[in-house]
Amino acid sequence: MSEEEFDYSGCIYDALVVGMGAAGVGVSAALKHAEIENFMGLDRQMVGASFARWPKEMRFITPSFPTNSVGMVDINSVALGTSPAYGLQVEHPTGLAFASYLNNVVDAYDLPVLEQIDVKSITKEGDLFHLETSAKTLKAKHVVWAGGDFQYPNLNGFEGCEHCRHIATIPSYAGMKGDEFIVIGGYESGIDAAYHLAQRGKRVRVFDEGCPWEAETSDPSIALSPYTLERLRSETFQRQVDLFPNTPVEAVLAQDSGFQVTTAKGQNFKTPIKPILATGFAGSHTLISHLFEKREDGYPLLSEHDESTLVPGIFLCGPAVRHEGEIFCFIYKYRQRFAVVAKRIATSLGLGAEVLEIYRDWGMYLDDLSCCGEECVC
Ligand SMILES: Cc1cc2nc3c(=O)[nH]c(=O)nc-3n(C[C@H](O)[C@H](O)[C@H](O)COP(=O)(O)OP(=O)(O)OC[C@H]3O[C@@H](n4cnc5c(N)ncnc54)[C@H](O)[C@@H]3O)c2cc1C
């Protein structure tokens, strides 16, 4: 629905979902299952906008497979009864393909969505949240923040960051001019950038403050995924890419002939092209930090229902969800909390939401976090 078609007058929503990416669409499907009727998903652009902005060549590292028929949800699904592998017929979707899957979920579930609404700020007055938007002020009893991370890159961290180009601003590696590149950050998106540049015959140097390609854990939130490790071993990557582990970058200086990258070890490297920043994302949760207590690592402190411990009624969904040492940064992790949030909102509205129990059968309802953190033995 467009802004012009929508009548805002006097409406108080039971819930507003801010952001219609993987998290917003998924939690909206759970709200619908819980029989909450008066809710609305909002997006500053459109459903799946962040995925549509991924570099054209970038693909999901988590593989899709149509496993639903034996009671296991496709690892990249955000809603029961759906499978990106089935609909898209690819194992590792591009961002654009995944955006089309999210739009299909919106259609299949008939989810209410208002696009082109940018939420500027949120306050709570009495029992109601007031959302100042690019259009009008919207009011709701509950808010689910699902603004994601991709549109909020980390542009700080060392002197001269402004001379670099963040991977979130690269539409495609195909059009990139130059033969020699420096990538700062060697986790998933940094190695992805190096891989695509190497495929195009470029020489690439990757600097990382640690050594993610040798991390000894089975948790892909910390170690590189098998998909990426496989790429790392490819002949082209081995030939074209030099990896510099345990080499934090301290500064980037713009010079007449290009850029100088200085490391904490005191080494200087020259490059004619803007260094590529793959140092992660500040995340959209920074916009709502006044409504949450903060953990030591800066992420919002959440109740067992992913609700604010400071301002009841506002929830966080998506990759910024943290519980103790557990990082819910992948879809297959954070989707297990959609039903937890939907249940909490439903019960506060006086609805039973018993139907959400079915999410347990599908591994989509994680309310006992004691199982988390298990390592694989082999
Ligand atoms: C480069 C990269 C690769 C990743 N690869 C994988 C992977 O392979 N597998 C996996 O499981 N996970 C992956 N992730 C992690 C995670 O699944 C993604 O970050 C995912 O996009 C998060 O979904 P989201 O809905 O929280 O955020 P987004 O997809 O970013 O959606 C947020 C939405 O909110 C809207 N929005 C933002 N701010 C506002 C506002 N103020 N007002 C209104 N609307 C707003 C945006 O337009 C956007 O549509 C990856 C993450 C990144 C950054």
The ligand as a MOL file (V3000), in Angstrom:
LIG
                    3D

  0  0  0     0  0            999 V3000
M  V30 BEGIN CTAB
M  V30 COUNTS 53 58 0 0 0
M  V30 BEGIN ATOM
M  V30 1 C 26.5110 -8.5410 4.0280 0
M  V30 2 C 25.6240 -9.4510 4.8100 0
M  V30 3 C 25.4170 -10.7900 4.4100 0
M  V30 4 C 24.5960 -11.6240 5.1600 0
M  V30 5 N 24.4060 -12.9200 4.7680 0
M  V30 6 C 23.5840 -13.7240 5.4630 0
M  V30 7 C 23.3310 -15.0740 5.0610 0
M  V30 8 O 23.8940 -15.5630 4.0890 0
M  V30 9 N 22.4680 -15.8180 5.8050 0
M  V30 10 C 21.8430 -15.3150 6.8970 0
M  V30 11 O 21.0560 -16.0190 7.5270 0
M  V30 12 N 22.0830 -14.0610 7.3090 0
M  V30 13 C 22.9240 -13.2570 6.6330 0
M  V30 14 N 23.1670 -11.9750 7.0580 0
M  V30 15 C 22.5930 -11.5330 8.3390 0
M  V30 16 C 21.1260 -11.0960 8.3010 0
M  V30 17 O 20.2900 -12.1230 7.9250 0
M  V30 18 C 20.9110 -9.8850 7.4440 0
M  V30 19 O 21.5970 -8.8240 8.0480 0
M  V30 20 C 19.4670 -9.5000 7.2470 0
M  V30 21 O 19.3780 -8.5160 6.2380 0
M  V30 22 C 18.8200 -8.9540 8.4740 0
M  V30 23 O 17.4670 -8.7920 8.2180 0
M  V30 24 P 16.6970 -7.6010 8.8600 0
M  V30 25 O 15.2820 -7.7690 8.4440 0
M  V30 26 O 16.9990 -7.5020 10.2990 0
M  V30 27 O 17.3420 -6.3040 8.1990 0
M  V30 28 P 17.2370 -5.7160 6.7270 0
M  V30 29 O 17.1790 -6.7990 5.7120 0
M  V30 30 O 18.2820 -4.6680 6.6100 0
M  V30 31 O 15.7990 -5.0340 6.7480 0
M  V30 32 C 15.5650 -3.8630 7.4600 0
M  V30 33 C 14.5010 -3.0930 6.7410 0
M  V30 34 O 14.1760 -1.9840 7.5450 0
M  V30 35 C 14.0300 -0.8340 6.7620 0
M  V30 36 N 14.3740 0.2660 7.6490 0
M  V30 37 C 15.5690 0.4860 8.2470 0
M  V30 38 N 15.4920 1.5810 9.0330 0
M  V30 39 C 14.2210 2.0470 8.9170 0
M  V30 40 C 13.5260 3.1530 9.4600 0
M  V30 41 N 14.1290 4.0150 10.2870 0
M  V30 42 N 12.2220 3.3330 9.1270 0
M  V30 43 C 11.5980 2.4770 8.2870 0
M  V30 44 N 12.2180 1.4130 7.7440 0
M  V30 45 C 13.5030 1.2100 8.0560 0
M  V30 46 C 14.9690 -1.0340 5.5900 0
M  V30 47 O 14.5500 -0.3520 4.4390 0
M  V30 48 C 14.9400 -2.5490 5.3890 0
M  V30 49 O 14.0120 -2.9390 4.4070 0
M  V30 50 C 23.9800 -11.1310 6.3220 0
M  V30 51 C 24.2010 -9.8090 6.7090 0
M  V30 52 C 24.9930 -8.9750 5.9580 0
M  V30 53 C 25.1710 -7.5630 6.3990 0
M  V30 END ATOM
M  V30 BEGIN BOND
M  V30 1 1 1 2
M  V30 2 1 2 3
M  V30 3 2 2 52
M  V30 4 2 3 4
M  V30 5 1 4 5
M  V30 6 1 4 50
M  V30 7 2 5 6
M  V30 8 1 6 7
M  V30 9 1 6 13
M  V30 10 2 7 8
M  V30 11 1 7 9
M  V30 12 1 9 10
M  V30 13 2 10 11
M  V30 14 1 10 12
M  V30 15 2 12 13
M  V30 16 1 13 14
M  V30 17 1 14 15
M  V30 18 1 14 50
M  V30 19 1 15 16
M  V30 20 1 16 17
M  V30 21 1 16 18
M  V30 22 1 18 19
M  V30 23 1 18 20
M  V30 24 1 20 21
M  V30 25 1 20 22
M  V30 26 1 22 23
M  V30 27 1 23 24
M  V30 28 2 24 25
M  V30 29 1 24 26
M  V30 30 1 24 27
M  V30 31 1 27 28
M  V30 32 2 28 29
M  V30 33 1 28 30
M  V30 34 1 28 31
M  V30 35 1 31 32
M  V30 36 1 32 33
M  V30 37 1 33 34
M  V30 38 1 33 48
M  V30 39 1 34 35
M  V30 40 1 35 36
M  V30 41 1 35 46
M  V30 42 1 36 37
M  V30 43 1 36 45
M  V30 44 2 37 38
M  V30 45 1 38 39
M  V30 46 1 39 40
M  V30 47 2 39 45
M  V30 48 1 40 41
M  V30 49 2 40 42
M  V30 50 1 42 43
M  V30 51 2 43 44
M  V30 52 1 44 45
M  V30 53 1 46 47
M  V30 54 1 46 48
M  V30 55 1 48 49
M  V30 56 2 50 51
M  V30 57 1 51 52
M  V30 58 1 52 53
M  V30 END BOND
M  V30 END CTAB
M  END
